[in-house]
Amino acid sequence: MNNITHKVSSLRKAIATATVTVSKQETIDAINNKMVPKGDVFEFSRAAGLLAVKKTSDVIPDCHPLPIEFASIKHSIEGLAITISVEVHTIYKTGVEVEAMHGASVTALTMYDMLKPIDKAVEISSIKLLNKKGGKSDFRDRTIQTIRCAVIVCSDSISEGSKQDAAGKAIIEKLQEFKIETALYTVIPDEFETIQTKVKELATDGYHLVLFCGGTGLSPRDVTPDAISPLLDRSIPGVMEAARNYGQERTPYAMLSRGVAGFVGSTLILTLPGSTRGAVETMDALFPYILHVFRVAEGARHDG
């Protein structure tokens, strides 16, 4: 099974369809009049399809067990063709496409089994995914302006050369996944005044996005949030609440992070942990969703 532990839970939906075609009008009439010897075709097949949706991970080895929070199965008749539509919703880390298609398949097979005594030429066809929504792909595919980005590592030991940076470089790699190139990457010491000076400099230079890495913990030299908070024109508390919540599901120490986020002028400032794992997890929690702030700004400029 694929590792989905790094993913964020979100509302995910899928609709799948399948077609059952009979060979004569008498079969359609028997279905509508509930005269099929094995019972009510629509109700029995709907029940079977719902069970199939919920049991998908039991029969498809690579499917993750997930909570099915809504499932709907509908039938529609056109001529001798019966279209089955299965819609499934979940709030989870992975989608429900296979669940919807499995539900459509079993619904169709149940109909076939019930109809074969009265119609030997029943056919199943066109089992397919009609559409899906949810997950990072919904956000990743939206184009936005070119983002001028900087990654600033705050660390005494790295700036002194006694330690190599890994977290900052991991952040840069994560940004590249979203086609964001880092125009500036530099290391500065954990100095209150130095951090503030760098924030003001980058905001003045017109950077859209600045990620500070390090200094968000509780040691005496961890002053990044203290230096940046007074400079924020608009803080965005929900950003770091989301990051801490994401981290808390993976380690109890995430609650100790003091990261902040907000705007200095039109520059978005994010503060990430100095550990590689903490930095990567924060990136997974926030991207690509955080990029919506630039779409809002872009829309405001067009409206103006």
MARSEPA-592805 format. One record per residue (C-alpha): residue number from 1; x, y, z; residue in one letter; chain. Coordinates in Angstrom, 1 decimal. Example, Ala and Ser with C-alpha at 12.3 -4.5 7.8 and 13.67 -1.06 7.14 Angstrom:
% residues 2
node k->1 | X->12.3 | Y->-4.5 | Z->7.8 | r->A | c->A
node k->2 | X->13.7 | Y->-1.1 | Z->7.1 | r->S | c->A
This chain:
% residues 304
node k->1 | X->0.0 | Y->0.0 | Z->0.0 | r->M | c->A
node k->2 | X->1.2 | Y->3.5 | Z->-0.7 | r->N | c->A
node k->3 | X->2.2 | Y->5.6 | Z->2.3 | r->N | c->A
node k->4 | X->-0.4 | Y->8.3 | Z->2.8 | r->I | c->A
node k->5 | X->0.7 | Y->9.4 | Z->6.3 | r->T | c->A
node k->6 | X->2.0 | Y->12.7 | Z->5.0 | r->H | c->A
node k->7 | X->-1.3 | Y->13.6 | Z->3.4 | r->K | c->A
node k->8 | X->-3.9 | Y->16.0 | Z->4.8 | r->V | c->A
node k->9 | X->-7.5 | Y->14.8 | Z->5.3 | r->S | c->A
node k->10 | X->-10.0 | Y->16.7 | Z->3.1 | r->S | c->A
node k->11 | X->-13.4 | Y->16.3 | Z->1.6 | r->L | c->A
node k->12 | X->-13.1 | Y->13.9 | Z->-1.3 | r->R | c->A
node k->13 | X->-15.9 | Y->12.8 | Z->-3.7 | r->K | c->A
node k->14 | X->-16.2 | Y->10.4 | Z->-6.6 | r->A | c->A
node k->15 | X->-18.9 | Y->9.4 | Z->-9.0 | r->I | c->A
node k->16 | X->-18.7 | Y->6.2 | Z->-11.1 | r->A | c->A
node k->17 | X->-21.1 | Y->4.7 | Z->-13.5 | r->T | c->A
node k->18 | X->-21.8 | Y->1.3 | Z->-15.1 | r->A | c->A
node k->19 | X->-24.3 | Y->0.2 | Z->-17.7 | r->T | c->A
node k->20 | X->-26.5 | Y->-2.9 | Z->-17.7 | r->V | c->A
node k->21 | X->-28.1 | Y->-3.6 | Z->-21.1 | r->T | c->A
node k->22 | X->-30.9 | Y->-6.1 | Z->-21.5 | r->V | c->A
node k->23 | X->-32.1 | Y->-7.7 | Z->-24.7 | r->S | c->A
node k->24 | X->-35.9 | Y->-7.1 | Z->-24.6 | r->K | c->A
node k->25 | X->-38.5 | Y->-4.7 | Z->-23.4 | r->Q | c->A
node k->26 | X->-40.1 | Y->-7.5 | Z->-21.4 | r->E | c->A
node k->27 | X->-37.1 | Y->-7.5 | Z->-19.0 | r->T | c->A
node k->28 | X->-37.4 | Y->-3.7 | Z->-18.4 | r->I | c->A
node k->29 | X->-41.1 | Y->-4.2 | Z->-17.8 | r->D | c->A
node k->30 | X->-40.4 | Y->-7.0 | Z->-15.3 | r->A | c->A
node k->31 | X->-37.9 | Y->-4.7 | Z->-13.4 | r->I | c->A
node k->32 | X->-40.3 | Y->-1.8 | Z->-13.3 | r->N | c->A
node k->33 | X->-43.2 | Y->-3.9 | Z->-12.2 | r->N | c->A
node k->34 | X->-41.1 | Y->-5.8 | Z->-9.6 | r->K | c->A
node k->35 | X->-41.9 | Y->-9.1 | Z->-11.3 | r->M | c->A
node k->36 | X->-38.4 | Y->-10.5 | Z->-11.5 | r->V | c->A
node k->37 | X->-38.5 | Y->-13.9 | Z->-9.6 | r->P | c->A
node k->38 | X->-35.4 | Y->-13.1 | Z->-7.5 | r->K | c->A
node k->39 | X->-36.9 | Y->-9.9 | Z->-6.1 | r->G | c->A
node k->40 | X->-36.8 | Y->-6.1 | Z->-6.5 | r->D | c->A
node k->41 | X->-33.8 | Y->-5.6 | Z->-8.8 | r->V | c->A
node k->42 | X->-33.1 | Y->-2.0 | Z->-8.0 | r->F | c->A
node k->43 | X->-33.4 | Y->-2.3 | Z->-4.2 | r->E | c->A
node k->44 | X->-31.4 | Y->-5.6 | Z->-4.0 | r->F | c->A
node k->45 | X->-28.6 | Y->-4.3 | Z->-6.3 | r->S | c->A
node k->46 | X->-28.5 | Y->-0.9 | Z->-4.4 | r->R | c->A
node k->47 | X->-28.0 | Y->-2.8 | Z->-1.1 | r->A | c->A
node k->48 | X->-25.3 | Y->-4.9 | Z->-2.7 | r->A | c->A
node k->49 | X->-23.6 | Y->-1.8 | Z->-4.1 | r->G | c->A
node k->50 | X->-23.6 | Y->-0.1 | Z->-0.8 | r->L | c->A
node k->51 | X->-22.0 | Y->-3.1 | Z->0.9 | r->L | c->A
node k->52 | X->-19.4 | Y->-3.2 | Z->-1.9 | r->A | c->A
node k->53 | X->-18.5 | Y->0.5 | Z->-1.4 | r->V | c->A
node k->54 | X->-17.9 | Y->-0.1 | Z->2.3 | r->K | c->A
node k->55 | X->-15.9 | Y->-3.4 | Z->1.7 | r->K | c->A
node k->56 | X->-13.7 | Y->-2.2 | Z->-1.1 | r->T | c->A
node k->57 | X->-10.4 | Y->-2.4 | Z->0.9 | r->S | c->A
node k->58 | X->-11.3 | Y->-6.0 | Z->1.8 | r->D | c->A
node k->59 | X->-11.1 | Y->-7.2 | Z->-1.8 | r->V | c->A
node k->60 | X->-8.7 | Y->-4.7 | Z->-3.5 | r->I | c->A
node k->61 | X->-5.3 | Y->-5.2 | Z->-1.8 | r->P | c->A
node k->62 | X->-3.8 | Y->-1.8 | Z->-2.3 | r->D | c->A
node k->63 | X->-6.9 | Y->0.2 | Z->-1.2 | r->C | c->A
node k->64 | X->-6.8 | Y->1.8 | Z->2.2 | r->H | c->A
node k->65 | X->-9.6 | Y->1.3 | Z->4.6 | r->P | c->A
node k->66 | X->-11.4 | Y->4.6 | Z->5.0 | r->L | c->A
node k->67 | X->-14.6 | Y->6.1 | Z->6.4 | r->P | c->A
node k->68 | X->-17.5 | Y->6.2 | Z->4.0 | r->I | c->A
node k->69 | X->-19.5 | Y->9.2 | Z->5.1 | r->E | c->A
node k->70 | X->-21.9 | Y->9.3 | Z->2.2 | r->F | c->A
node k->71 | X->-22.9 | Y->6.8 | Z->-0.5 | r->A | c->A
node k->72 | X->-25.7 | Y->7.1 | Z->-3.0 | r->S | c->A
node k->73 | X->-26.7 | Y->4.6 | Z->-5.8 | r->I | c->A
node k->74 | X->-29.2 | Y->5.5 | Z->-8.5 | r->K | c->A
node k->75 | X->-30.6 | Y->3.8 | Z->-11.5 | r->H | c->A
node k->76 | X->-31.9 | Y->5.3 | Z->-14.7 | r->S | c->A
node k->77 | X->-33.5 | Y->3.6 | Z->-17.7 | r->I | c->A
node k->78 | X->-33.1 | Y->4.7 | Z->-21.3 | r->E | c->A
node k->79 | X->-34.4 | Y->2.2 | Z->-23.9 | r->G | c->A
node k->80 | X->-32.9 | Y->-1.2 | Z->-23.0 | r->L | c->A
node k->81 | X->-29.9 | Y->0.3 | Z->-21.1 | r->A | c->A
node k->82 | X->-29.9 | Y->0.9 | Z->-17.4 | r->I | c->A
node k->83 | X->-27.3 | Y->3.3 | Z->-16.1 | r->T | c->A
node k->84 | X->-26.0 | Y->2.9 | Z->-12.5 | r->I | c->A
node k->85 | X->-24.6 | Y->6.0 | Z->-10.9 | r->S | c->A
node k->86 | X->-22.6 | Y->5.6 | Z->-7.6 | r->V | c->A
node k->87 | X->-21.5 | Y->8.7 | Z->-5.6 | r->E | c->A
node k->88 | X->-19.2 | Y->8.4 | Z->-2.6 | r->V | c->A
node k->89 | X->-17.9 | Y->11.0 | Z->-0.1 | r->H | c->A
node k->90 | X->-15.3 | Y->10.8 | Z->2.6 | r->T | c->A
node k->91 | X->-13.2 | Y->13.1 | Z->4.7 | r->I | c->A
node k->92 | X->-9.8 | Y->11.4 | Z->4.6 | r->Y | c->A
node k->93 | X->-6.3 | Y->11.4 | Z->3.2 | r->K | c->A
node k->94 | X->-7.0 | Y->9.5 | Z->0.0 | r->T | c->A
node k->95 | X->-9.8 | Y->9.5 | Z->-2.5 | r->G | c->A
node k->96 | X->-12.8 | Y->7.2 | Z->-3.1 | r->V | c->A
node k->97 | X->-12.6 | Y->6.6 | Z->-6.9 | r->E | c->A
node k->98 | X->-12.1 | Y->2.8 | Z->-6.5 | r->V | c->A
node k->99 | X->-14.9 | Y->2.6 | Z->-3.9 | r->E | c->A
node k->100 | X->-17.3 | Y->4.3 | Z->-6.3 | r->A | c->A
node k->101 | X->-16.2 | Y->2.0 | Z->-9.2 | r->M | c->A
node k->102 | X->-16.4 | Y->-1.1 | Z->-7.0 | r->H | c->A
node k->103 | X->-19.9 | Y->-0.1 | Z->-5.9 | r->G | c->A
node k->104 | X->-20.9 | Y->0.4 | Z->-9.6 | r->A | c->A
node k->105 | X->-19.4 | Y->-3.0 | Z->-10.6 | r->S | c->A
node k->106 | X->-21.1 | Y->-5.0 | Z->-7.8 | r->V | c->A
node k->107 | X->-24.4 | Y->-3.2 | Z->-8.4 | r->T | c->A
node k->108 | X->-24.2 | Y->-4.2 | Z->-12.1 | r->A | c->A
node k->109 | X->-23.2 | Y->-7.8 | Z->-11.2 | r->L | c->A
node k->110 | X->-26.1 | Y->-8.1 | Z->-8.8 | r->T | c->A
node k->111 | X->-28.5 | Y->-7.0 | Z->-11.5 | r->M | c->A
node k->112 | X->-27.0 | Y->-9.5 | Z->-13.9 | r->Y | c->A
node k->113 | X->-27.4 | Y->-12.3 | Z->-11.4 | r->D | c->A
node k->114 | X->-31.0 | Y->-11.4 | Z->-10.8 | r->M | c->A
node k->115 | X->-31.9 | Y->-10.9 | Z->-14.4 | r->L | c->A
node k->116 | X->-30.2 | Y->-13.9 | Z->-16.0 | r->K | c->A
node k->117 | X->-33.1 | Y->-16.3 | Z->-15.4 | r->P | c->A
node k->118 | X->-35.4 | Y->-14.2 | Z->-17.5 | r->I | c->A
node k->119 | X->-32.9 | Y->-12.7 | Z->-20.0 | r->D | c->A
node k->120 | X->-29.9 | Y->-14.7 | Z->-21.2 | r->K | c->A
node k->121 | X->-28.4 | Y->-11.8 | Z->-23.1 | r->A | c->A
node k->122 | X->-27.8 | Y->-9.2 | Z->-20.3 | r->V | c->A
node k->123 | X->-24.6 | Y->-7.3 | Z->-20.7 | r->E | c->A
node k->124 | X->-22.5 | Y->-5.1 | Z->-18.4 | r->I | c->A
node k->125 | X->-20.4 | Y->-2.3 | Z->-20.0 | r->S | c->A
node k->126 | X->-18.8 | Y->1.0 | Z->-19.5 | r->S | c->A
node k->127 | X->-17.7 | Y->0.8 | Z->-15.8 | r->I | c->A
node k->128 | X->-15.9 | Y->4.1 | Z->-15.4 | r->K | c->A
node k->129 | X->-15.1 | Y->7.0 | Z->-13.2 | r->L | c->A
node k->130 | X->-17.2 | Y->10.0 | Z->-14.1 | r->L | c->A
node k->131 | X->-15.5 | Y->12.6 | Z->-11.9 | r->N | c->A
node k->132 | X->-13.6 | Y->13.1 | Z->-8.7 | r->K | c->A
node k->133 | X->-12.9 | Y->16.0 | Z->-6.4 | r->K | c->A
node k->134 | X->-10.7 | Y->16.6 | Z->-3.4 | r->G | c->A
node k->135 | X->-7.0 | Y->16.3 | Z->-2.5 | r->G | c->A
node k->136 | X->-4.0 | Y->18.3 | Z->-3.5 | r->K | c->A
node k->137 | X->-4.7 | Y->18.0 | Z->-7.2 | r->S | c->A
node k->138 | X->-7.6 | Y->20.3 | Z->-6.9 | r->D | c->A
node k->139 | X->-5.2 | Y->23.0 | Z->-5.7 | r->F | c->A
node k->140 | X->-2.0 | Y->22.1 | Z->-7.5 | r->R | c->A
node k->141 | X->-3.5 | Y->22.6 | Z->-11.0 | r->D | c->A
node k->142 | X->-4.5 | Y->26.2 | Z->-10.5 | r->R | c->A
node k->143 | X->-2.1 | Y->28.5 | Z->-12.1 | r->T | c->A
node k->144 | X->-1.0 | Y->31.6 | Z->-10.3 | r->I | c->A
node k->145 | X->1.5 | Y->34.4 | Z->-10.9 | r->Q | c->A
node k->146 | X->5.2 | Y->33.8 | Z->-10.7 | r->T | c->A
node k->147 | X->6.1 | Y->33.8 | Z->-7.0 | r->I | c->A
node k->148 | X->9.4 | Y->35.4 | Z->-5.9 | r->R | c->A
node k->149 | X->10.5 | Y->33.3 | Z->-3.0 | r->C | c->A
node k->150 | X->13.2 | Y->33.4 | Z->-0.4 | r->A | c->A
node k->151 | X->14.3 | Y->30.7 | Z->2.1 | r->V | c->A
node k->152 | X->16.2 | Y->32.0 | Z->5.2 | r->I | c->A
node k->153 | X->17.8 | Y->29.6 | Z->7.6 | r->V | c->A
node k->154 | X->18.1 | Y->31.0 | Z->11.2 | r->C | c->A
node k->155 | X->20.9 | Y->29.0 | Z->12.9 | r->S | c->A
node k->156 | X->24.0 | Y->30.0 | Z->14.9 | r->D | c->A
node k->157 | X->25.7 | Y->26.7 | Z->14.3 | r->S | c->A
node k->158 | X->25.0 | Y->26.6 | Z->10.5 | r->I | c->A
node k->159 | X->26.0 | Y->30.3 | Z->10.1 | r->S | c->A
node k->160 | X->29.2 | Y->29.5 | Z->11.9 | r->E | c->A
node k->161 | X->30.0 | Y->26.6 | Z->9.7 | r->G | c->A
node k->162 | X->29.9 | Y->23.9 | Z->12.4 | r->S | c->A
node k->163 | X->26.8 | Y->22.3 | Z->11.0 | r->K | c->A
node k->164 | X->25.4 | Y->21.7 | Z->7.6 | r->Q | c->A
node k->165 | X->21.9 | Y->22.8 | Z->6.6 | r->D | c->A
node k->166 | X->19.4 | Y->20.1 | Z->5.7 | r->A | c->A
node k->167 | X->16.0 | Y->21.6 | Z->6.6 | r->A | c->A
node k->168 | X->16.4 | Y->24.7 | Z->4.4 | r->G | c->A
node k->169 | X->17.4 | Y->22.6 | Z->1.4 | r->K | c->A
node k->170 | X->14.4 | Y->20.3 | Z->2.1 | r->A | c->A
node k->171 | X->12.1 | Y->23.3 | Z->2.0 | r->I | c->A
node k->172 | X->13.6 | Y->24.3 | Z->-1.4 | r->I | c->A
node k->173 | X->13.0 | Y->20.8 | Z->-2.8 | r->E | c->A
node k->174 | X->9.4 | Y->20.9 | Z->-1.5 | r->K | c->A
node k->175 | X->8.8 | Y->24.3 | Z->-3.2 | r->L | c->A
node k->176 | X->10.1 | Y->22.9 | Z->-6.5 | r->Q | c->A
node k->177 | X->7.2 | Y->20.4 | Z->-6.4 | r->E | c->A
node k->178 | X->4.9 | Y->23.3 | Z->-6.8 | r->F | c->A
node k->179 | X->7.0 | Y->25.0 | Z->-9.5 | r->K | c->A
node k->180 | X->8.2 | Y->27.7 | Z->-7.1 | r->I | c->A
node k->181 | X->11.8 | Y->28.6 | Z->-7.6 | r->E | c->A
node k->182 | X->13.8 | Y->30.0 | Z->-4.7 | r->T | c->A
node k->183 | X->15.3 | Y->33.3 | Z->-5.8 | r->A | c->A
node k->184 | X->17.3 | Y->33.7 | Z->-2.5 | r->L | c->A
node k->185 | X->18.7 | Y->31.1 | Z->0.0 | r->Y | c->A
node k->186 | X->20.8 | Y->32.3 | Z->2.8 | r->T | c->A
node k->187 | X->21.8 | Y->31.5 | Z->6.4 | r->V | c->A
node k->188 | X->21.7 | Y->34.0 | Z->9.3 | r->I | c->A
node k->189 | X->22.4 | Y->33.6 | Z->13.0 | r->P | c->A
node k->190 | X->19.7 | Y->33.5 | Z->15.7 | r->D | c->A
node k->191 | X->19.9 | Y->37.2 | Z->16.3 | r->E | c->A
node k->192 | X->16.7 | Y->39.3 | Z->16.9 | r->F | c->A
node k->193 | X->18.0 | Y->42.4 | Z->15.1 | r->E | c->A
node k->194 | X->19.5 | Y->40.4 | Z->12.2 | r->T | c->A
node k->195 | X->16.2 | Y->38.6 | Z->11.6 | r->I | c->A
node k->196 | X->14.2 | Y->41.8 | Z->11.7 | r->Q | c->A
node k->197 | X->16.6 | Y->43.5 | Z->9.3 | r->T | c->A
node k->198 | X->16.3 | Y->40.6 | Z->6.9 | r->K | c->A
node k->199 | X->12.4 | Y->40.7 | Z->7.0 | r->V | c->A
node k->200 | X->12.4 | Y->44.4 | Z->6.2 | r->K | c->A
node k->201 | X->14.9 | Y->44.0 | Z->3.5 | r->E | c->A
node k->202 | X->13.0 | Y->41.2 | Z->1.7 | r->L | c->A
node k->203 | X->9.7 | Y->43.0 | Z->2.0 | r->A | c->A
node k->204 | X->11.2 | Y->46.1 | Z->0.5 | r->T | c->A
node k->205 | X->12.8 | Y->44.1 | Z->-2.3 | r->D | c->A
node k->206 | X->9.4 | Y->42.8 | Z->-3.3 | r->G | c->A
node k->207 | X->9.5 | Y->39.2 | Z->-2.4 | r->Y | c->A
node k->208 | X->6.1 | Y->37.5 | Z->-2.4 | r->H | c->A
node k->209 | X->6.9 | Y->34.6 | Z->-0.1 | r->L | c->A
node k->210 | X->9.6 | Y->34.3 | Z->2.6 | r->V | c->A
node k->211 | X->10.1 | Y->31.1 | Z->4.6 | r->L | c->A
node k->212 | X->12.2 | Y->31.4 | Z->7.8 | r->F | c->A
node k->213 | X->13.5 | Y->28.0 | Z->8.9 | r->C | c->A
node k->214 | X->14.6 | Y->27.6 | Z->12.5 | r->G | c->A
node k->215 | X->14.3 | Y->29.4 | Z->15.9 | r->G | c->A
node k->216 | X->10.6 | Y->28.5 | Z->16.5 | r->T | c->A
node k->217 | X->11.2 | Y->26.4 | Z->19.6 | r->G | c->A
node k->218 | X->11.7 | Y->27.1 | Z->23.2 | r->L | c->A
node k->219 | X->15.5 | Y->27.4 | Z->23.7 | r->S | c->A
node k->220 | X->16.9 | Y->30.8 | Z->24.7 | r->P | c->A
node k->221 | X->18.2 | Y->31.5 | Z->21.2 | r->R | c->A
node k->222 | X->14.9 | Y->30.6 | Z->19.5 | r->D | c->A
node k->223 | X->13.8 | Y->34.2 | Z->18.7 | r->V | c->A
node k->224 | X->12.5 | Y->34.0 | Z->15.2 | r->T | c->A
node k->225 | X->8.8 | Y->34.4 | Z->16.1 | r->P | c->A
node k->226 | X->9.6 | Y->37.1 | Z->18.6 | r->D | c->A
node k->227 | X->11.5 | Y->39.1 | Z->16.0 | r->A | c->A
node k->228 | X->8.9 | Y->38.7 | Z->13.2 | r->I | c->A
node k->229 | X->5.6 | Y->39.0 | Z->15.1 | r->S | c->A
node k->230 | X->6.0 | Y->42.8 | Z->15.8 | r->P | c->A
node k->231 | X->6.6 | Y->43.4 | Z->12.1 | r->L | c->A
node k->232 | X->3.5 | Y->41.7 | Z->10.8 | r->L | c->A
node k->233 | X->0.8 | Y->44.0 | Z->9.4 | r->D | c->A
node k->234 | X->-1.7 | Y->41.1 | Z->9.2 | r->R | c->A
node k->235 | X->-1.1 | Y->37.9 | Z->11.1 | r->S | c->A
node k->236 | X->-2.8 | Y->34.7 | Z->9.9 | r->I | c->A
node k->237 | X->-3.1 | Y->32.5 | Z->13.0 | r->P | c->A
node k->238 | X->-4.9 | Y->29.7 | Z->11.2 | r->G | c->A
node k->239 | X->-1.8 | Y->28.9 | Z->9.1 | r->V | c->A
node k->240 | X->0.3 | Y->27.8 | Z->12.0 | r->M | c->A
node k->241 | X->-2.7 | Y->26.3 | Z->13.8 | r->E | c->A
node k->242 | X->-3.0 | Y->24.0 | Z->10.8 | r->A | c->A
node k->243 | X->0.7 | Y->23.2 | Z->10.8 | r->A | c->A
node k->244 | X->0.7 | Y->22.4 | Z->14.5 | r->R | c->A
node k->245 | X->-2.4 | Y->20.3 | Z->14.2 | r->N | c->A
node k->246 | X->-0.8 | Y->18.4 | Z->11.4 | r->Y | c->A
node k->247 | X->2.4 | Y->17.9 | Z->13.4 | r->G | c->A
node k->248 | X->0.5 | Y->16.9 | Z->16.6 | r->Q | c->A
node k->249 | X->-0.9 | Y->13.9 | Z->14.8 | r->E | c->A
node k->250 | X->2.6 | Y->12.7 | Z->14.2 | r->R | c->A
node k->251 | X->4.5 | Y->13.8 | Z->17.3 | r->T | c->A
node k->252 | X->3.3 | Y->15.3 | Z->20.6 | r->P | c->A
node k->253 | X->6.2 | Y->17.8 | Z->20.5 | r->Y | c->A
node k->254 | X->4.5 | Y->19.8 | Z->17.7 | r->A | c->A
node k->255 | X->2.6 | Y->21.7 | Z->20.3 | r->M | c->A
node k->256 | X->5.9 | Y->23.3 | Z->21.4 | r->L | c->A
node k->257 | X->6.4 | Y->25.1 | Z->18.1 | r->S | c->A
node k->258 | X->5.9 | Y->28.9 | Z->18.3 | r->R | c->A
node k->259 | X->5.8 | Y->29.5 | Z->14.6 | r->G | c->A
node k->260 | X->3.9 | Y->32.5 | Z->13.2 | r->V | c->A
node k->261 | X->2.6 | Y->33.6 | Z->9.8 | r->A | c->A
node k->262 | X->1.4 | Y->36.8 | Z->8.2 | r->G | c->A
node k->263 | X->2.0 | Y->39.7 | Z->5.9 | r->F | c->A
node k->264 | X->4.6 | Y->42.4 | Z->6.1 | r->V | c->A
node k->265 | X->3.3 | Y->44.7 | Z->3.4 | r->G | c->A
node k->266 | X->2.5 | Y->42.4 | Z->0.5 | r->S | c->A
node k->267 | X->5.1 | Y->39.8 | Z->1.5 | r->T | c->A
node k->268 | X->3.9 | Y->36.6 | Z->3.1 | r->L | c->A
node k->269 | X->6.1 | Y->35.4 | Z->5.9 | r->I | c->A
node k->270 | X->6.1 | Y->31.8 | Z->7.2 | r->L | c->A
node k->271 | X->8.2 | Y->30.5 | Z->10.1 | r->T | c->A
node k->272 | X->9.1 | Y->26.8 | Z->10.0 | r->L | c->A
node k->273 | X->10.9 | Y->24.5 | Z->12.5 | r->P | c->A
node k->274 | X->14.6 | Y->24.1 | Z->12.2 | r->G | c->A
node k->275 | X->14.5 | Y->20.3 | Z->12.2 | r->S | c->A
node k->276 | X->14.3 | Y->18.7 | Z->8.8 | r->T | c->A
node k->277 | X->11.4 | Y->16.5 | Z->9.7 | r->R | c->A
node k->278 | X->9.5 | Y->19.5 | Z->11.2 | r->G | c->A
node k->279 | X->10.2 | Y->21.7 | Z->8.2 | r->A | c->A
node k->280 | X->9.0 | Y->19.0 | Z->5.7 | r->V | c->A
node k->281 | X->5.9 | Y->18.2 | Z->7.7 | r->E | c->A
node k->282 | X->5.0 | Y->21.9 | Z->7.9 | r->T | c->A
node k->283 | X->5.4 | Y->22.2 | Z->4.1 | r->M | c->A
node k->284 | X->3.2 | Y->19.1 | Z->3.7 | r->D | c->A
node k->285 | X->0.6 | Y->20.7 | Z->6.0 | r->A | c->A
node k->286 | X->0.5 | Y->24.1 | Z->4.2 | r->L | c->A
node k->287 | X->1.2 | Y->23.5 | Z->0.5 | r->F | c->A
node k->288 | X->-0.3 | Y->24.0 | Z->-2.0 | r->P | c->A
node k->289 | X->-3.2 | Y->25.4 | Z->0.1 | r->Y | c->A
node k->290 | X->-1.3 | Y->28.5 | Z->1.3 | r->I | c->A
node k->291 | X->-0.8 | Y->29.6 | Z->-2.3 | r->L | c->A
node k->292 | X->-4.5 | Y->30.6 | Z->-2.3 | r->H | c->A
node k->293 | X->-3.5 | Y->33.9 | Z->-0.7 | r->V | c->A
node k->294 | X->-1.7 | Y->34.9 | Z->-3.9 | r->F | c->A
node k->295 | X->-4.7 | Y->33.9 | Z->-6.0 | r->R | c->A
node k->296 | X->-6.8 | Y->36.2 | Z->-3.8 | r->V | c->A
node k->297 | X->-4.3 | Y->39.0 | Z->-4.2 | r->A | c->A
node k->298 | X->-4.2 | Y->38.4 | Z->-8.0 | r->E | c->A
node k->299 | X->-8.0 | Y->38.5 | Z->-8.2 | r->G | c->A
node k->300 | X->-8.1 | Y->41.7 | Z->-6.2 | r->A | c->A
node k->301 | X->-5.7 | Y->43.4 | Z->-8.6 | r->R | c->A
node k->302 | X->-7.8 | Y->42.3 | Z->-11.6 | r->H | c->A
node k->303 | X->-11.0 | Y->43.5 | Z->-10.0 | r->D | c->A
node k->304 | X->-9.4 | Y->46.9 | Z->-9.2 | r->G | c->A
